[in-house]
Amino acid sequence: MAVTCQGSRPFFLGLLLCTLCLAGSQGGKLLVVPMDGSHWLSMVPVIQQLQQRGHEVVVVAPDVYMHVKEGAFYTLKRYPVPFQKEEMQSAIIGLGRSVFEEDPFWRIVVKTYKRVKEHSALFLSICSHFLHNQELMASLAAGGFQAVLTDPFLPCGPIVAQYLSVPAVYFLNGLPCSLDFDGTQCPNPPSYVPRSMSSYSDHMTFLERVKNVLIAFTENFMCNVVYSPYAVLASEVLQRDVTVQDLMSLGSIWLIRRDFVKDHPRPAMPNIVFIGGINCVLQKPLAQEFQAYVNASGEHGVVVFSLGSMVSEIPEKKAMEIADALGRIPQTVLWRYTGPRPSNLAKNTKLVKWLPQNDLLGHPKTRAFITHAGSHGIYEGICNGVPMVMMPLFGDQMDNAKRIESRGAGITLNVLEMTSDELANALKAVINDKSYKENIMRLSSLHKDRPMEPLDLAVFWVEFVMRHRGAGHLRPAAHNLTWYEYHSLDVIGFLLAVVLTTIFITFKCCAFGCRKCFGKKGHVKKAQKSHKSKTH
């Protein structure tokens, strides 16, 4: 007799749902060691999502960080450092201000080097005071964390992960000096992988490839200035010899905020996960102030203008040139600017101290985006399909701008050399030439066409590392090889020795055979000649 289970089906479905809910509520414990600024802002949605999935999140940050504040979805532990928040802010803004200094090239290089060194010293001090805070480190050691989520741009997080003996998930945009390639043991051929700040594409001429190789060699100098002190600090804390590459190679998973819509295709290892555009959260309704600006713009729409948080003001002459150019277009310009108001500011230009950049870019009346080409802004421009006028200032911004321009989705200007005419013409081009809008919409379509959202992907892999105490099965064996083993120099040397030995033995055998063979014939002939001479 057949037995039916139809009546009991709702019961089993309910039981299954309850089981899943209970399983989902059994969250783990995650330690977050962030960088400040855009690094932190990109990480916030991941932390929020993890907390909503039942995980306990603890964030550790110095009391001088400007953007890392108390949050409802994480516990914040602060620690003191021997300098004030104003000093930190001044050092960061100083890097942005140096872009506009009209000095000879050699003096700019010297000043930039000094500022980078000063900036690096502040972050090293932050890390040192964290690791030498015995009370804080003891509380973390007793915290029962399953993983550390950190940005290895500041190698403090990797050191903490090693100290606690827990796996690390690296969350970053990229590292200078190809440290991300070294840390993942990923192939990095200079023949078609352009080096950071080279502004080259992946199709280089011979001379560009020569320069790309030279850049790769000179990168080591900057890395030694910035990162070598962390190797000393790590060796002291962990009580064993540690190199910077050792710290970078600790990452179980690398969550890299890039994708191949913006960046050129390159080799990738199994533990690299690309989450470019993770900062493109859904648009929120505009605040009343900004909605009023958009409504008043009429059929012409608005232009969003921001050079990022590191540029607080611009030299008066340059600010007036920019203001003059902005006044020549019919669109309303929302300019995030905290410096003195230019005297020639046109009526169509509104200065604001802050603006909801992503929300404005997502509005259908936004016609163009003037940006410094930081990775945040570039992805928000791509996500929302807004053509760009780019004024890169430093770092990877030149590379970002070059890649968007090469795809026909924007125009790059040199902020120091550009005139008001050039800026006005660039704005009119990206607004009125339909090809720019079509190209950025094509990039946007490619960027969004994927099986899983970057945020969901990042959350999955953090949980994966927490569940499995790492991702050792994705770690390439290259980490266990010496440099000569990695490049098979020992194998090449061995094979070369075998070939040379074989050639040498063969030569000796042939020479010996020749001497035996031709030596006998010589003796016979000599004997015959001697015999003939005697008979005569």
C-alpha positions in Angstrom: 0.0 0.0 0.0 1.4 3.4 -1.0 1.9 5.9 1.8 1.4 9.6 0.9 3.2 12.4 2.7 1.3 15.4 1.4 -0.2 16.2 4.7 3.2 16.3 6.4 4.9 18.4 3.7 4.2 21.8 5.4 5.6 20.4 8.6 8.8 19.3 7.0 9.1 22.6 5.1 8.7 24.5 8.3 11.2 22.4 10.0 13.7 22.9 7.2 13.2 26.7 7.4 13.7 26.7 11.1 16.9 24.7 10.7 18.2 27.1 8.1 17.4 30.1 10.3 19.1 28.6 13.3 22.2 27.7 11.1 22.3 31.3 9.7 22.1 32.8 13.2 25.2 30.9 14.4 27.6 33.6 13.2 31.3 33.9 13.8 33.6 36.6 15.1 35.5 38.8 12.7 38.3 41.3 13.4 38.6 44.3 11.1 41.9 46.3 10.8 41.1 49.0 8.3 42.7 51.9 6.5 41.1 55.3 6.6 39.4 57.2 3.8 38.0 55.5 0.7 39.6 52.2 1.8 37.3 52.2 4.9 34.2 53.5 3.0 34.5 50.6 0.5 34.7 48.1 3.4 31.6 49.4 5.3 28.9 47.6 3.2 30.7 44.3 3.6 30.9 44.7 7.4 27.2 45.7 7.5 26.2 42.7 5.5 28.2 40.3 7.7 26.6 41.7 10.8 23.2 41.3 9.3 24.1 37.6 8.7 24.7 37.1 12.4 28.4 37.7 12.7 30.0 39.7 15.4 32.4 42.4 13.9 35.1 44.2 15.9 36.8 47.1 14.3 40.2 48.3 15.7 41.3 51.8 14.7 43.5 54.6 16.0 41.7 57.6 17.5 43.1 59.9 14.7 41.2 58.2 11.8 38.8 60.7 10.4 36.2 58.4 8.7 36.2 55.4 11.0 33.5 56.2 13.6 31.1 54.4 15.9 28.7 52.2 14.1 25.5 50.3 15.0 26.7 47.1 13.2 30.1 46.7 14.7 32.1 47.3 17.9 34.8 49.9 17.6 37.9 49.7 19.7 40.1 52.7 19.5 43.7 53.1 20.7 45.8 56.2 21.3 48.7 57.4 19.1 51.2 60.2 20.0 49.9 62.8 17.5 46.6 64.7 16.9 44.0 64.1 14.3 44.9 67.6 12.8 48.4 66.4 12.1 47.1 63.3 10.3 44.7 65.4 8.3 47.4 68.0 7.4 49.8 65.2 6.2 47.1 63.7 3.9 45.9 67.1 2.6 49.6 68.0 2.0 49.9 65.3 -0.5 46.9 66.7 -2.4 48.2 70.3 -2.2 51.6 69.3 -3.6 50.0 68.6 -7.0 49.3 72.3 -7.6 52.8 73.6 -6.6 54.5 75.3 -9.5 58.1 74.2 -8.8 60.8 72.7 -11.0 60.5 69.0 -11.6 63.4 68.0 -9.4 62.0 70.1 -6.5 58.6 68.5 -6.8 60.2 65.1 -6.7 62.1 66.0 -3.6 59.1 67.4 -1.9 56.9 64.5 -2.8 59.5 62.1 -1.5 59.7 64.0 1.8 55.9 64.0 2.1 55.6 60.3 1.3 58.2 59.6 3.9 56.4 61.8 6.5 53.0 60.2 5.6 54.6 56.7 5.9 56.1 57.6 9.3 52.7 58.5 10.6 51.2 55.2 9.5 54.2 53.2 10.9 53.7 55.0 14.2 50.0 54.0 14.2 50.9 50.4 13.6 53.7 50.3 16.1 51.4 51.8 18.9 48.8 49.2 18.0 51.1 46.3 18.2 52.8 47.5 21.4 49.5 48.2 23.2 49.7 45.1 25.4 46.2 45.5 26.9 44.6 45.7 23.5 46.6 42.9 22.0 45.8 40.7 25.0 42.0 41.4 24.6 42.3 40.5 20.9 44.1 37.3 21.6 41.3 36.3 24.0 38.6 37.4 21.5 38.2 34.1 19.7 38.3 35.6 16.2 37.9 33.3 13.2 39.5 35.7 10.6 41.0 39.2 10.1 39.6 41.4 7.4 42.2 44.1 6.5 43.7 46.3 3.8 47.4 45.2 3.4 48.2 48.7 2.1 48.9 49.2 5.8 50.7 45.9 6.8 49.5 46.2 10.4 46.5 43.9 9.8 48.7 41.0 8.4 51.0 41.3 11.4 48.0 41.1 13.8 46.6 38.1 11.9 49.9 36.3 12.3 50.1 37.2 16.0 46.6 35.8 16.6 47.3 32.8 14.3 44.1 33.3 12.3 43.6 33.5 8.5 43.5 36.9 6.8 41.3 38.2 4.1 42.9 41.1 2.2 40.5 43.8 0.9 42.2 46.4 -1.3 42.3 48.3 -4.6 46.0 47.5 -5.2 49.4 47.8 -3.8 52.4 49.8 -5.0 55.6 48.2 -6.3 53.6 45.1 -7.5 53.4 43.8 -4.0 50.0 42.3 -4.7 51.6 40.2 -7.5 54.5 39.2 -5.1 52.0 38.4 -2.3 49.9 36.2 -4.5 52.9 34.8 -6.5 50.9 35.8 -9.6 52.8 36.0 -12.9 53.4 39.6 -13.8 55.1 39.8 -17.2 56.2 43.4 -18.0 55.7 42.6 -21.7 51.9 43.2 -21.4 51.1 44.0 -17.8 51.7 47.8 -17.4 53.3 48.9 -14.2 51.5 51.2 -11.7 51.6 54.9 -12.7 53.0 54.1 -16.1 49.8 55.1 -17.9 50.5 52.4 -20.5 47.9 50.1 -22.0 48.4 46.4 -22.4 49.5 46.9 -26.0 52.9 48.6 -25.6 55.4 49.7 -28.2 59.0 48.5 -27.9 60.1 51.7 -26.1 57.2 51.5 -23.8 58.1 48.0 -22.9 61.6 49.1 -22.2 60.3 51.9 -19.9 57.9 49.4 -18.3 60.8 47.1 -17.3 62.8 50.1 -16.0 59.8 51.2 -13.9 59.5 47.7 -12.5 63.2 48.0 -11.3 62.7 51.4 -9.8 59.6 50.4 -7.9 61.8 48.5 -5.4 63.3 51.8 -4.2 59.9 53.2 -3.1 58.9 49.9 -1.5 62.0 50.0 0.6 61.3 53.5 1.8 57.7 52.8 2.7 57.5 49.1 3.6 60.8 47.8 4.9 60.2 49.3 8.4 57.2 47.0 8.7 59.4 43.9 8.2 61.5 45.1 11.2 58.4 45.7 13.3 56.9 42.4 12.4 60.1 40.5 13.2 60.1 42.2 16.6 56.5 41.4 17.4 56.4 37.9 16.0 60.0 37.2 17.3 61.2 35.6 14.1 62.6 37.0 10.8 59.8 38.3 8.6 60.0 40.0 5.2 57.4 42.2 3.6 56.7 39.5 1.1 56.1 37.1 4.0 53.4 39.4 5.3 51.8 39.9 1.9 51.7 36.1 1.2 49.6 35.5 4.3 46.3 36.4 2.6 44.0 33.5 2.3 41.7 35.4 -0.1 42.5 38.7 -1.9 39.4 40.8 -2.5 40.6 43.3 -5.1 38.3 46.2 -6.0 38.9 46.0 -9.7 37.4 44.3 -12.8 38.4 43.8 -16.4 35.9 46.4 -17.7 38.1 49.2 -16.3 41.5 47.4 -16.0 43.4 45.4 -18.6 43.2 41.6 -18.5 46.0 40.1 -16.5 46.9 36.7 -14.9 45.2 35.9 -11.7 45.6 33.2 -9.0 42.8 31.1 -7.6 42.7 33.1 -4.3 42.2 36.4 -6.1 38.5 37.6 -6.3 37.7 40.8 -8.3 35.0 42.9 -6.7 35.3 46.1 -8.7 32.3 48.4 -8.2 31.5 47.2 -4.7 31.1 50.9 -3.7 28.2 51.3 -6.2 25.4 50.8 -3.8 21.8 51.4 -4.8 21.0 55.1 -5.0 19.1 56.7 -2.1 16.7 59.6 -2.6 18.4 62.9 -2.8 18.3 65.3 0.2 16.0 68.2 -0.3 18.9 70.6 -1.0 20.3 68.6 -3.9 16.9 67.6 -5.2 16.1 71.4 -5.5 19.3 71.9 -7.5 18.4 69.1 -9.8 14.9 70.2 -10.3 16.0 73.8 -11.0 18.5 72.6 -13.7 15.7 72.2 -16.3 16.3 70.4 -19.5 20.0 70.9 -19.4 20.6 68.8 -16.3 23.5 68.9 -13.9 27.3 68.3 -13.9 28.8 66.7 -10.7 32.3 68.0 -9.9 34.6 66.6 -7.1 38.3 66.2 -6.8 38.1 64.0 -3.7 38.6 64.6 0.0 42.4 65.0 -0.2 42.0 68.3 -2.2 40.5 70.9 0.1 41.4 74.0 -1.9 43.0 75.0 -5.2 45.3 78.0 -6.0 43.3 81.1 -6.7 44.4 81.4 -10.3 43.5 77.8 -11.1 40.2 78.0 -9.3 39.2 81.1 -11.3 40.2 79.3 -14.6 38.0 76.4 -13.6 35.1 78.7 -12.5 35.3 80.5 -15.8 35.0 77.2 -17.8 32.1 76.0 -15.7 30.2 79.2 -16.4 30.3 78.6 -20.2 28.0 75.5 -20.1 24.2 75.6 -19.7 24.2 72.8 -17.1 24.0 73.4 -13.3 27.4 72.4 -11.8 27.5 71.0 -8.3 31.1 71.6 -7.2 32.4 70.0 -4.0 34.9 72.6 -2.9 35.9 73.9 0.6 38.4 76.5 -0.5 37.8 80.3 -0.9 35.0 81.1 -3.3 36.3 82.2 -6.7 35.4 85.8 -7.4 34.2 84.9 -11.0 32.0 82.0 -10.0 29.0 81.9 -12.4 25.4 81.6 -11.3 25.1 78.1 -12.7 27.8 76.8 -10.3 26.9 75.8 -6.7 29.7 75.3 -4.2 29.0 72.6 -1.6 31.2 71.2 1.2 29.9 67.7 0.6 27.7 66.0 -2.0 26.1 62.6 -2.3 28.2 61.6 -5.3 26.8 58.2 -6.1 23.2 59.3 -5.6 23.7 62.3 -7.9 25.5 60.3 -10.6 22.5 57.9 -10.6 20.1 60.6 -11.3 18.8 60.7 -14.9 19.5 64.4 -15.2 23.2 64.1 -14.6 25.0 64.8 -17.8 28.8 64.6 -16.9 31.1 63.9 -14.1 34.3 66.0 -13.4 36.6 63.8 -11.3 40.1 63.3 -10.1 39.8 59.7 -11.4 40.1 57.9 -8.1 38.9 54.3 -8.2 35.7 55.1 -6.2 34.6 57.9 -8.6 35.6 55.9 -11.7 33.4 52.9 -10.7 30.5 55.2 -9.7 30.8 56.8 -13.1 30.8 53.4 -14.8 28.0 52.0 -12.7 25.7 54.9 -13.4 26.7 55.4 -17.1 28.0 59.0 -16.8 30.7 60.2 -19.2 33.7 61.8 -17.4 36.1 64.7 -17.6 39.1 63.5 -15.6 41.8 65.6 -13.9 44.1 62.9 -12.3 46.3 64.2 -9.5 48.6 61.4 -8.2 48.9 57.7 -7.6 46.8 55.3 -9.7 44.5 58.2 -10.9 46.6 58.7 -14.1 46.2 55.0 -15.0 42.5 55.1 -14.3 42.0 58.1 -16.4 44.0 56.7 -19.3 41.9 53.5 -19.3 38.6 55.3 -19.4 39.8 57.7 -22.1 41.1 54.7 -24.2 37.6 53.2 -24.1 36.1 56.5 -25.4 34.1 57.1 -22.2 35.9 60.3 -21.1 38.5 63.0 -21.7 41.7 63.5 -19.6 43.1 66.9 -18.8 46.3 67.9 -17.1 45.0 70.0 -14.2 48.2 72.1 -14.0 48.4 72.9 -17.7 44.8 73.0 -18.8 43.2 76.3 -19.7 39.6 77.3 -19.2 39.0 76.9 -22.9 40.2 73.3 -22.8 38.0 72.4 -19.8 34.9 74.1 -21.3 35.5 72.2 -24.7 36.0 68.9 -22.9 32.8 69.4 -21.0 30.9 70.3 -24.1 32.3 67.3 -25.9 31.3 64.6 -23.3 27.9 66.2 -22.9 27.0 66.8 -26.6 28.9 64.1 -28.4 26.7 61.0 -28.2 29.7 58.6 -28.6 30.9 59.3 -25.0 27.5 58.4 -23.5 27.2 55.3 -25.7 30.6 54.1 -24.7 30.1 54.6 -21.0 26.7 52.9 -21.2 28.4 49.9 -22.9 31.0 49.8 -20.1 28.2 50.0 -17.6 26.3 47.1 -19.2 29.4 44.9 -19.3 30.2 45.8 -15.7 26.7 44.9 -14.4 26.3 41.7 -16.5 27.6 39.1 -13.9 26.2 36.2 -12.0 26.8 37.7 -8.6 27.0 41.2 -7.1 30.5 42.3 -5.9 29.1 42.8 -2.4 27.6 39.3 -2.2 30.9 37.9 -3.6 33.0 39.6 -0.9 30.7 38.5 1.9 30.7 34.9 0.6 34.5 34.7 0.6 34.9 36.2 4.0 32.5 33.7 5.4 34.3 30.9 3.5 37.6 31.8 5.2 35.8 31.9 8.6 34.1 28.6 8.1 37.2 26.7 6.8 39.9 28.6 8.8 41.5 29.8 5.6 41.7 28.7 2.0 44.8 26.7 1.9 43.6 24.6 -1.1 43.8 27.8 -3.2 47.3 28.7 -2.1 49.8 28.1 -5.0 52.9 26.0 -4.2 55.0 28.9 -5.6 55.0 30.4 -2.0 57.2 27.5 -0.9 59.8 27.9 -3.6 63.0 29.9 -3.6 63.4 32.5 -6.3 65.7 30.3 -8.3 63.4 27.3 -8.0 60.4 29.5 -9.0 62.2 30.5 -12.2 63.6 26.9 -12.7 67.1 28.3 -12.7 68.4 25.2 -10.9 66.7 22.9 -13.5 68.1 25.0 -16.3 71.5 24.9 -14.7 71.3 21.1 -14.3 70.1 20.5 -17.8 72.8 22.9 -19.1 75.4 21.0 -17.1 74.1 17.7 -18.5 74.3 19.0 -22.1 77.7 20.5 -21.7 79.0 17.3 -20.0 77.6 15.2 -22.8 79.2 17.4 -25.4 82.5 17.3 -23.5 82.4 13.5 -23.2 81.4 13.0 -26.8 84.2 15.4 -27.9 86.8 13.6 -25.8 85.6 10.1 -27.1 85.8 11.4 -30.7 89.2 12.8 -30.1 90.4 9.6 -28.5 89.0 7.5 -31.3 90.6 9.8 -33.9 93.9 9.5 -32.2 93.7 5.8 -32.0 92.5 5.4 -35.6 94.7 8.0 -37.4 97.5 7.3 -35.0 97.7 3.6 -36.1 97.6 4.5 -39.8 100.3 7.0 -39.2 102.5 4.4 -37.6 101.9 1.8 -40.4 102.8 4.4 -43.1 105.8 5.4 -41.2 107.0 1.8 -40.9 106.4 1.1 -44.6 108.4 4.2 -45.5 111.1 3.1 -43.2 111.1 -0.4 -44.7 111.3 0.9 -48.3 114.2 3.1 -47.5 116.1 0.2 -46.0 115.6 -2.1 -49.1 116.8 0.7 -51.4 
